Amino acid sequence: MIRVVLFDFGGVIAEEGFYQGLRAIAEDSGLAPDSFFRTAEELIHRTGYVTGRATEAEYWAAVRRESGIGRTDAYMREQIISRFVLRPGMLAHADRLRAAGRNVSILSDQTDWLAEIDRRTPFSDRFDRVYNSYHLHKSKRDATVFTDVCHDMAVDAGDVLFVDDNIRNVTRAAGAGLLTIHFMDMGQFPSALKNFGL
């Protein structure tokens, strides 16, 4: 029996603001978007910003060193945060599952930006818990995070359905024993839920 539905945030509950924002920054700065995104994505992990072990200023300083970009911290963070637009359809799915008595929570590889997004466009009150790598000091690149979250919720991994748009995260979650949906788009998702009797 599925007791918990655990959603990723960016790319599932909201538009993927990190990817879209970094591409916009690169395009505005005359840089190759794909290359800039790969650099910035790797650095958010390597600096430790996504796991709360570095500051935003340290992260952007590293991005500047490796990419040569000259934009301000404020400009770059706004390009990203403003693009995490909530998806009403996904919030409706979360509301329905929660009303049916399931624990509906978020597990996100995010920084302290997530709190800012919640202040601008509140979402956290729609979920039982919000697990953020910034506070967990562990990202979904470490498969033990799934075990940790299940332990915190006092549920068996096999009673948790995890939904993420990143196939590598989905694979790691499945390896930890969770049921999984690889989120592709809003059209695919209802039928994926039905496959689990939801």
Summary of the structure (lengths in Angstrom):
residues: 198
radius of gyration: 16.9
end to end distance: 10.7
largest distance: 51.7
contacts: 632
relative contact order: 0.17
helix: 53%
strand: 13%
